């Protein structure tokens, strides 16, 4: 019997909360019978929902939170008024050791700010990054940052590369993941100064990373590298473009098969293959971005996802806990870098061990 885990859920975060959160938890409990949930949110709304799901109710504890973080709230505003919000209290469950991970579909900026302030970052990490899986022609790759850091220094990008490479090894099982920096061209002189500096630092061999070099947008879907590193602006644009393209292709296919009698007959013969394609392109299968660099498992679900998508995000959190991801990240990061990337953390570390 696997050890029981506890995952905290921000029940009030996201466009379809709390319904999608509760139903997502009910889907996830079937896949993960060793998981209990802390459902954080408005008790008056959550109790009636759980009464209709008796099996979920047995493994769920409601943690009352009278407030929630709005989608339009600024991160600083959310931090100041966070004490009674469902997002803050859910994160507190991880900080206090009552849960091993937290999942929220709420405001991304607020979630990142609270995670950094209340969970803190791992030694050597300046800025955490959002990372997630990305379907490619060769399987799957890891992409980061997906929107947490709009502007990044060269040092930030190098840190993302180190964390992404470790993530690919531990989660995707890649023995020697290749890492590429997303740029406007593959030539060394292309891109802004921070990108060129980061590439130079990675080529120096300071970090034991198999650095491919610069990659372009079309290399993402090709699977040219196992880890795609970008600033949050470029990464988020690439992610949203891919999601929109998948929906566009699905819409074109629907229109095509409705265009004539022969097309509809053709659909009858290929519907099983099309079902496989639809599942392959379904963004809900890849829902759940991990905040790499935070001292705790924090997973950000897409704000507009449904119950199935939220269940996928819960699965990401459970997998991270079962992999022992934080402990492995600390150990592997120190081994991979030799010394922390941020000099400021060296002095207190020496003082603590001395």
C-alpha positions, -999 to +999 in steps of 0.1 A: +000+000+000+015+033-011+020+060+016-009+084+017-003+119+004-022+151+010-027+177-017-041+212-010-065+226-036-074+262-040-111+256-045-119+292-054-093+299-080-101+298-118-129+307-141-149+276-133-143+273-095-153+257-073-172+233-095-143+223-118-120+220-087-143+196-068-152+175-099-115+175-108-106+161-074-133+135-078-117+124-111-082+124-096-091+103-066-098+073-089-064+076-104-046+082-071-063+061-044-035+070-019-043+108-020-063+129+004-073+164-003-075+197+016-102+217-001-096+253+007-124+278+001-159+290+010-173+262+032-209+272+025-203+265-012-182+234-008-202+214+017-232+209-006-209+198-035-192+172-014-225+158-001-232+148-037-198+130-039-197+107-009-165+089-020-146+122-024-160+135+009-144+106+028-109+116+017-114+154+018-112+180+045-126+215+040-104+243+051-125+274+053-113+305+035-137+334+033-120+353+005-104+346-029-078+363-052-095+378-082-082+373-117-075+410-122-058+415-088-022+427-089+003+405-072+012+431-046-024+437-039-031+400-035-001+397-011-013+425+011-049+411+014-039+374+012-042+363+048-078+350+044-078+341+007-081+305-005-049+308-024-028+319+006-043+294+030-038+266+005-001+276+002+001+277+040-009+241+041+023+232+023+044+256+043+031+241+076+036+205+065-001+197+064+000+190+026+028+179+003+017+200-026-008+227-037-028+231-070-044+264-080-061+276-112-061+312-098-042+344-106-007+333-119+011+364-107-004+362-072+003+325-069+040+330-079+043+359-055+028+340-026+049+309-033+081+330-033+072+349-002+057+321+020+075+290+007+107+308-004+130+297-032+156+270-032+192+279-025+209+293-056+176+303-073+169+339-080+135+336-098+113+305-100+100+295-134+069+279-147+076+247-165+053+222-183+053+194-208+049+201-245+039+176-272+064+172-300+070+151-331+094+130-310+073+127-279+074+153-252+097+182-242+099+205-212+094+242-217+101+271-193+094+299-184+058+300-194+049+334-180+062+339-145+091+362-155+085+386-183+120+401-183+150+379-175+187+384-170+213+360-185+218+345-151+180+338-148+180+320-182+210+299-171+192+289-139+161+280-160+183+258-181+197+240-151+163+235-135+147+224-168+175+199-175+170+183-141+133+183-145+136+165-178+159+139-163+138+132-132+103+134-148+107+125-185+135+100-178+159+116-203+194+104-196+211+133-213+185+160-221+195+186-247+188+222-239+181+250-263+175+288-259+145+301-278+156+329-301+147+346-334+174+326-352+199+299-347+229+321-355+252+331-326+248+369-333+210+368-332+188+378-303+191+404-275+221+407-252+208+386-223+202+357-246+237+359-261+252+362-227+233+332-214+244+311-244+280+321-238+277+310-201+262+277-211+288+270-237+316+277-212+308+243-197+304+257-161+273+235-159+272+199-170+244+205-195+242+193-231+236+227-246+223+226-282+224+263-288+197+287-301+165+272-315+136+289-333+099+286-328+094+257-352+120+237-334+096+234-304+071+211-322+099+193-340+114+182-307+148+195-317+157+197-280+144+181-248+143+214-229+132+247-243+143+278-223+128+312-228+119+343-209+083+343-196+071+367-224+083+345-253+074+312-235+039+323-228+033+336-263+046+303-277+024+283-254-008+302-262+000+301-299+003+263-298-029+260-278-047+282-303-033+263-333-045+230-318-080+245-315-078+259-350-069+225-365-097+208-346-122+234-359-110+230-395-114+192-392-149+196-380-158+220-408-142+197-434-161+166-424-194+185-424-188+200-459-203+172-479-220+138-478-188+121-490-169+139-463-193+127-436-191+092-450-153+095-448-155+105-412-173+073-404-142+053-416-116+074-399-134+085-367-112+063-345-080+078-359-095+113-355-104+105-319-067+096-313-057+129-329-081+148-307-068+132-276-032+140-287-040+176-292-062+181-262-046+208-240-062+193-209-037+164-211-008+188-206-025+211-180-005+219-150+027+240-149+052+234-121+068+263-103+105+252-105+128+268-079+102+271-052+108+252-019+076+233-022+054+216-049+032+243-065+012+235-096-006+262-117-036+249-136-050+268-166-076+293-153-102+283-178-098+245-176-126+221-168-127+192-143-106+169-165-079+195-170-078+202-132-075+165-125-045+164-148-029+193-128-036+174-096-018+144-112+012+166-119+014+176-082+010+140-071+037+128-095+061+156-082+056+145-046+060+108-054+092+115-074+106+133-043+111+162-066+121+189-041+148+168-024+161+156-057+162+191-071+182+204-041+206+175-044+209+175-081+211+213-084+241+214-060+258+185-078+251+200-112+263+235-104+290+227-078+282+260-061+249+280-059+244+302-089+236+333-068+266+344-049+245+360-021+234+326-008+270+314-002+277+334+029+247+323+050+252+287+038+288+287+051+278+303+083+251+277+089+275+248+083+304+263+100 
